[in-house]
Amino acid sequence: MSTTTLNKLPLNSCGKIVAINCTGPINRRLLDLGLIPNTPIQSIFKSPFGDPTAYKIRGSTIALREEDAKLIVISK
C-alpha cells in the first residue's frame, strides 16, 4: 500500500485516510469534519488560485487549505 498526503491527491482521485499527523485544536477540527482513519475521500475541485481544495467525504463536500491537507496521510 502506498501512502501520501492529502494535498498530493490528484483531482477526481480517491484515497482512504490512514492517519492525521497533528494534535490540539486542528486535530479536533479535522475529526469533527469526519476525517477519521479508513474513511474514503475524493478530491473534487481546486480553487482558481490552487488553495483551498474541495473534497468529498461521507456524502459532504469540505474545503481544506493545503497546510491542513498536508497533515492527513492517505493511501491510494
N, C-alpha and C positions, 0 to 999 in steps of 0.2 A: 504494500500500500504506500503510495507516495503522498507526502503531506506538503502543504504550502500555507501561506497566509491568505486570508480572505481578500485582501486588496489585490492579489495577483490572479484571482479567478477571472478568466475572460468573460466578456459579455455573453449572455444566453447560455452559460455553462452552469452545471450543477456540481455541488460538493456536499460533504457531510461534515458537520462541526466535530472536531476532535477535542479541542481544549480552548480555554480562554486564558491568556497569559497576562493577567493583571489582578490587582486587588483594590479594595476600597470602593468608593462610590461608582467608579466606572464599571467595575465588575458587577455590582448590583444592578446598574442600569442595563447592561447587556443581558443579564439573566432575566430581568423584568421584560425585556423585549422578546424573549423566547429563544435566545441564543444559548442553548444548552447542548451538551455532547450528544451525539448520534442523531441530531436533527438535520434533515436535508435543507439546503439553502441554494438559491439560484440568483445569479447576477442578472438584472433585467434592464437597467438603464444607467447611463453615466451622464452627469450634467454636462452642459456645453464646455465648462472650464475644467472638467475632469474630476471635480470633487464637490459634493459627495456622490456616492453611487447608491442606486436603489437596489434592494434585494427582496426577493420573495421568500418568506419563511412562515410556515404554519398558516398559510392562507392569507397572510397580511403582507403589505409592502412597507418596508422600512428604509430609511436613508441613513447611511453611515459615512462619516468622514474617513478619509484614508488613514489618518492617525489612529482611529479606533479599529478599523478593519485590520490593521497590521497586528493587532493583539489577538486575533482569532485564528487558530490553527484549524485547517480543514484537510480532508482527504478528497481526492478527485475520483 
